[in-house]
Amino acid sequence: MRDFSDELKDLRRRLGEAEGYLKISAGRARLAELEMEVARPDLWDDQELAKKVNAEYANVKADVDTFDALNRELEDAEVLHEMARELDDETQEGDIAGACASVNQQLRQLDLRSLFTGEHDEADCIVQINAKDGGVDAQDWSEILLRMYSRWAERRGFNVEVDEVSEGTEAGILSAEFTITGRYAYGLMTAERGTHRLVRISPFDNQGRRQTSFAAVQVWPVMDAPDVEINEADIRMEVFRASGAGGQHINKTSSAVRLIHEPTGLVAASQEERSQLQNREKAMNRLRTMLAAKIEEEHEAELARIAGRQAQVGWGSQIRSYVLQPYQMVKDLRTEVETSQVDAVLDGDLDEFMEGYLRWRRREAE
């Protein structure tokens, strides 16, 4: 009879670590409070509050249920192993090995959760893509990135709401702003903050020459009512016609709003509401979020400088290279994660790069 003692002991240790980073003890206490909240008959009188309460309840319950199910599965394997060892019953080896493999696989998936150490990692996020050097190729590249992130979000069951798209001069887009809604959307998308470089044979060059183009990606967490005062004199507002699907009303009036914060250059836009006033309010909330995040980033960078630590790569730095010719390779310049499966990456297969970044971030912070 094979001895699984060391394997089971290691799984028990890792499950104990999961209990810590999933905050199961606090989660059980919070779940009891949330159960009373969701049962309140007047909860839906405030729909925004009701959505937040129900979302938190679903997340906390999922964590507790996942941990409890894993704990039961591991306990069953431990009991089966103990009985089989006592009886020297080799026929149980397959079931024990299968249970160990199952628990191990689930713990590997949970291990990623331990990498979310940022205050806002669990939040939704606002993403902006801007075409940089490379002319029409950079604009086309920006549109490819927008599709890549949309497909990635779709794979994870996240929702994507496009807030603004500025069309390119000949093809592609000059810029795009969109919101990704889903648990840990911000934590995962922080891996994408920076400049993305594309090398390929340009489809817009009649001589078929190789072209290098760049697009910048910025990511902000969605915060609840950030306490940031904005001087109205610092804001320049532009209005434009909304673009995209939305019925006959769309494109007929200049109801979409773009706000530019002159001191920082931050831009926030909204086009999904019917009235200009509603879009301005929504864009203003996004601008407050961006400013709050910028203040936090600057504070963290100053603390890192004081502590003598090297700051993480900023959003303006090149972070990843996508080469289509003369060979095929996507390589992250921070983490060294690379793959030759370029088509899969551009179709939204980004998890390996995001996990690699989160592990690199943790090492850099140590």
Secondary structure, 3 states (H helix, E strand, C coil): CCCCHHHHHHHHHHHHHHHHHCCHHHHHHHHHHHHHHHCCCCHHHCHHHHHHHHHHHHHHHHHHHHHHHHHHHHHHHHHHHHHHHHHCCHHHHHHHHHHHHHHHHHHHHHHHHHHCCCCCCCCCEEEEEEECCCHHHHHHHHHHHHHHHHHHHHHHCCEEEEEEEEECCCCCEEEEEEEEECCCHHHHHHHHCEEEEEEEECCCCCCCCEEEEEEEEEEEECCCCCCCCCCHHHEEEEEECCCCCCCCCCCCCCCEEEEEECCCCEEEEECCCCCHHHHHHHHHHHHHHHHHHHHHHHHHHHHHHHHCCCCCCCCCCEEEEEECCCCCEEEECCCCCEECCHHHHHCCCCHHHHHHHHHHHHHHHC
